[in-house]
């Protein structure tokens, strides 16, 4: 039997505010455990929450970027459950009247365009963080609690169950991350937990209208984990059904080391949380003027920027997609092209050399020692014939490590390209004389012999000979 996969994602995004959602504690990552806390975010008796207005602004901004309708009336609710990282035994969240609804995001997978619906975006406070004393939560015998994260502002972005493969889910999450990053409301650093994903996965026979029983896989913190966890979960559910079993509605966790999902607990329903309006927070009345003021602050978003790079700068669709997939990369590109207007050449260097070094050294582009002015200066050295393209790659690596200007590196290491006809001519004549067999090969029609001579010259000059001149002078002599 053939099965159809049905996937919906719930994505939690930590907002990049200076303080927490309901108190004035710093909203910072990496502080010593339990230092960014106060009676309010610890849920001590007698404390009352006060909404951080920046959280509301950022939630609306994200909603507008994701094509959502913004509610004119919204409220906060208490989501009641007990867990060690939740000091109050309830979480302030939003239930039936979220701040944003009915949005969408377009994705492309293998050349196929698809629109993924966004059911809702709601605001809530984060819980603390459990640090498990073991390789995974399933095998830990004890846990520590850090409440620094308690009260950090979140938006939860809930998709429609519109995705039909792990590849679509990964593409949606990548696009969603880019859109949120462009708006500036979050740094979306998955490795720090600023963007966390839960995947709801089910399968059903092709043609069946009713959804199958879903399992929720929690806290997937990388694109790879999302794709691998969904692929495994789909295989697990199909195998279970084929063997005569039934999929149960439950919450599972992804064990990256084993490459499997593991059962955590039965999946809760909304009524299990006993939602009710938070009596300490007044409802939110959102004016259209307020929403429009926020709309004006939204920058050029990835899909619009991509179309501009294709239509105005002549970049291929693939190249434009890579450049706009990251706000940092797109900003670096724009600044470089403003100085050195060959968009395709700049794009090639960013996609190949720059991204290779960023990935291998695990460096964010914003923290790189290579700046747009330095890349532009390097490309001008190549255009002026002072260094070859091959030498430029060596210089670029040194720039990446040391942060020095390309001109200084070229001078220090003696990398100036040899373009002296006299010096090159003497060298070429000597190598031709020393290799009569290769000359005969060339004259017999074996044009590959030209590459042999070019290689000899480049080796002799340690790659500093002007390749264009070498080819021209060799061809003239050999012909």
Secondary structure, DSSP 8 states (H G I E B T S, - for coil): --EEEEEEEEEEEE---SB-SSS-SB--SS--TT-S--TTTTT-TT------HHHHHHHHHHHHHTT-EE-SEE--EEEE---TT-TTSEEEE--SS-SEEEEEEEEEETTEEEEEEEEEEEEEE---EEEESSSSTTT-S-EEEEGGGTT-EEEEEEE-S-B-SHHHHHHHHHHHHHHHHHHTS----GGGTSEEEEEEEEEEETT--S----EEEEEE-SHHHHHHHHHHHHHHHHHHHHTT-----EEEEEETTTTEEEEEEE---GGGGT-EE-TTS--EE--HHHHHHHHTT----HHHHHHHHHHTT---HHHHHHHHTSHHHHHHHHHHHHHS--HHHHHHHIIIIIHHHHHHHT--GGG-S--HHHHHHHHHHHHTTSS-HHHHHHHHHHHHHH---HHHHHHHHT---B--HHHHHHHHHHHHHH-HHHHHHHHTT-THHHHHHHHHHHHHTTT-B-HHHHHHHHHHHH-
